[in-house]
Amino acid sequence: MQAITVAVIGCGRIARNAHFPAFAKMEGIRIKYACDLLPEKAEAIRQDFPFVEQTITDYHVALQDPEVQAVFVLTPNAAHYTVTMDALRAGKHVMCEKPITVNYALSKEMADEANRRGLMLNIGVCNRYHRSVELLEQMNREGKLGRVYHVYCSFRSFRSIPGLGGAFTDKAQSGGGVLIDWGVHFLDLILYVLGGARLETLTCDAYSEMAKDMKAYKYTSMWAEDTKDVEHGVNDVDDFITGHIRTNKASISFNGAWAQNVKQNEMFIDFLGDKGGARLDYGKKFTFTDGETLTEETPEYDIPNMYRAEDTDFLSSVQSGVKNRNHIDFVLESARLLDALYRSAAQRRELRGDEI
Ligand SMILES: NC(=O)c1ccc[n+]([C@@H]2O[C@H](COP(=O)([O-])OP(=O)(O)OC[C@H]3O[C@@H](n4cnc5c(N)ncnc54)[C@H](O)[C@@H]3O)[C@@H](O)[C@H]2O)c1
């Protein structure tokens, strides 16, 4: 099998910590370009991952190269749209990080463009490749949970606002805060494990309370600290989010906090079924409780490198032309959900049916 030639656009943290280490262990991939607006970032990647052939600062160079078949878009959220659309128009397949982009309308445009051109467009909802999620999804399909009537999730952390004042907290660049950054994974997993669900009504409240005065915000550690800008940057996104969703299957409720004045981290999803229930500890394992025997079971499994699994599967899709689980078509519904939740919060009211 001939290797697929790719370009990687955006050489920040997710590139360095997740995708490049995955590429290093993958077969059938040739990294012709590492691209970043900041040349030192792309160069640092090439130093540490010497299989990268060239570094560039303008991604159009890679898009004009007929050898490049696919690109990885690993930039901040707003640029997902611009770079992906340019790549599709240049005839390249795309693997784009989560969230799809800053809102549903643009996400839908991306899906339409890819489908019109017959190109693959996958989204980095990597947790779908976690073994615990695969098994739980299978158990639900096999009816082991019975009727799942409610799902509750919590993604709350003590002090985790990422890169305060940088791209993560600037709505124009990110599309939102904790809901679009962390909630995207949780709500996506819920819909995935349920096997999809029709959204009927929803209501949501969003707060931005903990870093109203960015310079006074206290934290013990900060993800993406190298991009923080508390002097001149913007923080206009949610740091706490809460909501309730009714679907034709389960109802769903959630609380999420990038930061809160409770010194406790919680990252889990509870699936409540009439035959059994499961707590999925995010990124770890799940525990199933059988309603008849009242016994608990925590399945043993290897935790795979999710990024390697999703990137390998993306390349297989490019080769086979068969859409896999992370294809944008199967992720759009959670983008629609996020968008509607933000609208509900902005309008301070419940949305129903066609309004979603
Ligand atoms: N799958 C996950 O669990 C996961 C985890 C972390 C981040 N992410 C996503 O990955 C994306 C990047 O996050 P990050 O933490 O790596 O951010 P980052 O700021 O560390 O890296 C982004 C890089 O993109 C570069 N860039 C921006 N616009 C560009 C352009 N037009 N051309 C070339 N380079 C450009 C920036 O200079 C920067 O180096 C975000 O969308 C984020 O939501 C996903």
The ligand as a MOL file (V3000), in Angstrom:
LIG
                    3D

  0  0  0     0  0            999 V3000
M  V30 BEGIN CTAB
M  V30 COUNTS 44 48 0 0 0
M  V30 BEGIN ATOM
M  V30 1 N -9.2320 16.2480 20.5890 0
M  V30 2 C -8.9920 16.8650 21.7320 0
M  V30 3 O -9.2870 16.3490 22.8000 0
M  V30 4 C -8.3400 18.2040 21.7110 0
M  V30 5 C -7.5180 18.5880 22.7810 0
M  V30 6 C -6.9100 19.8340 22.7190 0
M  V30 7 C -7.1650 20.7100 21.6500 0
M  V30 8 N -7.9990 20.3110 20.6560 0 CHG=1
M  V30 9 C -8.3070 21.2370 19.5470 0
M  V30 10 O -7.1450 21.4380 18.7540 0
M  V30 11 C -7.1490 22.7610 18.2290 0
M  V30 12 C -5.8250 23.4280 18.5310 0
M  V30 13 O -5.6450 23.5040 19.9310 0
M  V30 14 P -4.1870 23.6880 20.5490 0
M  V30 15 O -4.3470 23.5730 22.0270 0
M  V30 16 O -3.2200 22.8100 19.8510 0 CHG=-1
M  V30 17 O -3.9140 25.2260 20.1720 0
M  V30 18 P -2.5050 25.9320 19.9780 0
M  V30 19 O -2.7620 27.3850 20.0900 0
M  V30 20 O -1.4850 25.3150 20.8780 0
M  V30 21 O -2.0820 25.5540 18.4830 0
M  V30 22 C -2.6910 26.0790 17.3400 0
M  V30 23 C -1.5960 26.4260 16.3500 0
M  V30 24 O -2.2010 26.7760 15.1150 0
M  V30 25 C -1.4270 27.8250 14.5480 0
M  V30 26 N -2.2460 28.4880 13.5360 0
M  V30 27 C -3.3250 29.2760 13.7150 0
M  V30 28 N -3.8370 29.6630 12.5380 0
M  V30 29 C -3.0480 29.1110 11.5770 0
M  V30 30 C -3.0490 29.1650 10.1590 0
M  V30 31 N -3.9650 29.8660 9.4870 0
M  V30 32 N -2.0790 28.4950 9.4970 0
M  V30 33 C -1.1430 27.7850 10.1590 0
M  V30 34 N -1.0970 27.7070 11.5120 0
M  V30 35 C -2.0380 28.3630 12.2060 0
M  V30 36 C -1.0340 28.6780 15.7280 0
M  V30 37 O 0.0770 29.5040 15.4550 0
M  V30 38 C -0.7410 27.6210 16.7850 0
M  V30 39 O 0.6150 27.2430 16.8080 0
M  V30 40 C -8.3480 23.4870 18.8520 0
M  V30 41 O -9.4020 23.4980 17.9330 0
M  V30 42 C -8.7160 22.6170 20.0360 0
M  V30 43 O -10.1010 22.6500 20.3450 0
M  V30 44 C -8.5630 19.0850 20.6560 0
M  V30 END ATOM
M  V30 BEGIN BOND
M  V30 1 1 1 2
M  V30 2 2 2 3
M  V30 3 1 2 4
M  V30 4 1 4 5
M  V30 5 2 4 44
M  V30 6 2 5 6
M  V30 7 1 6 7
M  V30 8 2 7 8
M  V30 9 1 8 9
M  V30 10 1 8 44
M  V30 11 1 9 10
M  V30 12 1 9 42
M  V30 13 1 10 11
M  V30 14 1 11 12
M  V30 15 1 11 40
M  V30 16 1 12 13
M  V30 17 1 13 14
M  V30 18 2 14 15
M  V30 19 1 14 16
M  V30 20 1 14 17
M  V30 21 1 17 18
M  V30 22 2 18 19
M  V30 23 1 18 20
M  V30 24 1 18 21
M  V30 25 1 21 22
M  V30 26 1 22 23
M  V30 27 1 23 24
M  V30 28 1 23 38
M  V30 29 1 24 25
M  V30 30 1 25 26
M  V30 31 1 25 36
M  V30 32 1 26 27
M  V30 33 1 26 35
M  V30 34 2 27 28
M  V30 35 1 28 29
M  V30 36 1 29 30
M  V30 37 2 29 35
M  V30 38 1 30 31
M  V30 39 2 30 32
M  V30 40 1 32 33
M  V30 41 2 33 34
M  V30 42 1 34 35
M  V30 43 1 36 37
M  V30 44 1 36 38
M  V30 45 1 38 39
M  V30 46 1 40 41
M  V30 47 1 40 42
M  V30 48 1 42 43
M  V30 END BOND
M  V30 END CTAB
M  END
